[in-house]
Amino acid sequence: MLPPLWDPIAGDYQTADGWIRLHTNYVHHRAAVLRVLGLAAGETERVAATVATWQRDELESRVVVEGGAAAVMRTRGEWL
């Protein structure tokens, strides 16, 4: 049996002001996200609730500074 393609934390999350995609398939990316969110490895069920308290741009910036991977999800209108 093959392991799952995606880490359980990886995915799209609603923030206080929009949406963000967290990329956590690499161990160091996952660790960066958890550090920024102030969560321990065993607290992954709290990720969505914690992300919901953040502003999307601030969370993206903090995750990237920590060595992680995150991307704000913008509408077409926001990009234009």
N, C-alpha and C positions, 0 to 999 in steps of 0.2 A: 504494500500500500504506500502511495506517495504522500508526503506531508502536504498540508494545506498550502496553497499558493500565496495566501495573504495572512499576515499577522493579525491576530484578533482585534488589535487596536486600529489598524489601518482602515481608513475610510473617510467618509464625509460627515462633518459634524456641524450642527447649528451653533453659532456664537450669539452673543448679545445683539449683534448688528448685521448678521448675515451667515455665511457658510465658509467653512475651511476644510481642506483635505489634508489629513495627516498621513504621512508615509512612514511606516514603522517596520518594514520588513527586515531592515538591517538592525542588529542588536544596538548599535550606537545611536541610530535614529530613534528607536523606541525609548532608549534610556534618556535621550535629550527631551523628548516629549514629556515623559514622566517627571523629570526634574523640573521643567518649566511649570507643569501643572501642580507640582508639590505632592505627587502621588508615589507610593511605593509600588514595586512590581506586582504585588498581590492585590492591588486596588484598581484593577483595570475596569471593573464594573462602574467605577465612579468617573470615568473619563468623560462621558457625554455630559453629565451634570456639571462637571467642572469647566469644560470647554464653554458651556452655555453662559458662563459668567464673564467671559473674556470678550473684548473687542477684537474683531478678526485680524486687523492689521497689526495690532500689538502682539497678539499670540503668534502670528506668522513670524514677525521680526524676532521675538524672543526665542522661538524654537530654532530658527536659522542661526542665531548668534550662539546657541548652545551646541551647534553641530548637527542639528536635526534637519528634517525635510518637511516643510508644510507649504501649502499654497492657498491663498485666499481665492475663493470662487466668486468671480464677478459676473454680472449680467452683461449681455452684449452692449446695452446702453452705458454701463459703467466703463467699459473698455473704450467705447467711442468718445 
